Amino acid sequence: MPTSDFDEDRILIVIPVYNHAATLREVVERCLAIHPRVLVVDDGSSDGALETLAGLDVRTLRHDRNRGKGAAILTGAREARRLGMSHIVTIDADGQHDPADFPRFVEAMRQHPLALVVGNRDFSVAHVPGSSRFGRQFSNFWLRVQTGKNLPDTQNGFRAYPLFVLHGLKWQETRYSFEIEVLVKAAWAGVELRDVDISVYYPPATERISHFRGFVDNFRLTLLNTRLTLRSIAPVPHRKLITPEQTMEKVSVLRPLRSLKILLTENSSPFQLAAAGAVGVLLGTVPLIACHTIAILFVSSFFRLNKVAAVTSSQLCMPPIVPALCIEAGYFMRHGEFLTEISMETLGYQGLERVWEWLLGSLILGPAFALVTGVVVYALALLVKRDAGATV
């Protein structure tokens, strides 16, 4: 079980390295100058990287072949656990990170020992490659979609990991994409994501060593983001490391007060629940045939709304009542009168016209239904929260 106890002596700096012999020793020396516990994990280097560390008081491990940065980080985490550590701080071996920023991570861990802390590089410097700027923005966007969480620099490798996160979840990625997977799955598990400002150094292009393979690694990231996005909108609870699981079966529109009481325990405020309910009803009125749940879960994730509340509220819009009202409204908008004939002609042969009228009607009735739902949910949530507080 995770613990909020924190001791700086239980932090291990882990440096994954792959063919960075030219910069590794300087990085290790600077790390040792500020923290005595440093581990270098050589991920199958062929340039004799570990040999450059002769004479330094540093732990080393080596993979017999290149297995990827993610695999190296997990190897470091296993060694840290064996040594009785509680956290690891990862620093890249290429000299991009300044170990002098390590105390900022220590302070963040002291205040938030259960959080995963990611460095936020200062990209105001002129020599940051354009590909790095775009990659960061692109990755930040997908984290927001998949988790509803914001981080300013999701691609940064200067991080502080609580070991219970790395050992408590299952990972599929072993290479560069691991650093994206770990953020998403940690957020799903209820782990707080935080950031600290750090400096960054980008050497001239002629001196820069990068093992990022454009097509292959971008393809892997695309597959990963596709898989994580599909998983994020699936109405299946994620495994929690910090807070108890909450299943959708516990929440029902037929038992609103009980359901609200459950949802209020998931760190959702009355306003957030009201917004989620309004979004569920708004999208539930639109003729997104066979796609309502996917759309609602996607929008809820992006805007950090309670997905269970949104999906549950959308059940109020199930056929036939709400779609029929929307069709009648749309028909009136087109013809100035209501549809009174219900037959194979009007519902079968003219089916596409009815879908068009459903859409038109939803543009008018959807916002109205959503507003009413939001107000009712907000009022009920306040009532439940007040009653719960009175019984404490």
Secondary structure, DSSP 4 states (H G I P E B T S, - for coil): -------GGGEEEEEEESS-HHHHHHHHHHHHTT-S-EEEEE-S-SS-GGGGGTT---EEEE-SS---HHHHHHHHHHHHHHTT-SEEEE--TTS-S-GGGHHHHHHHHHH-TTSEEEEEE-TTSTTS-HHHHHHHHHHHHHHHHHHS---S-TT---EEEEHHHHHHS-----STTHHHHHHHHHHHTT--EEEEEE------TTT------HHHHHHHHHHHHHHHHHHHHSSSPPP-SSS----GGG--TTSHHHHHHHHHTTT--HHHHHHHHHHHHHHHHS--TTTHHHHHHHHHHHTT--HHHHHHHHGGG-TTHHHHHHHHHHHHHHHSS-----SHIIIIITHHHHHHHHHHHHHHHHHHHHHHHHHHHHHHHHHHHHHHHHT-
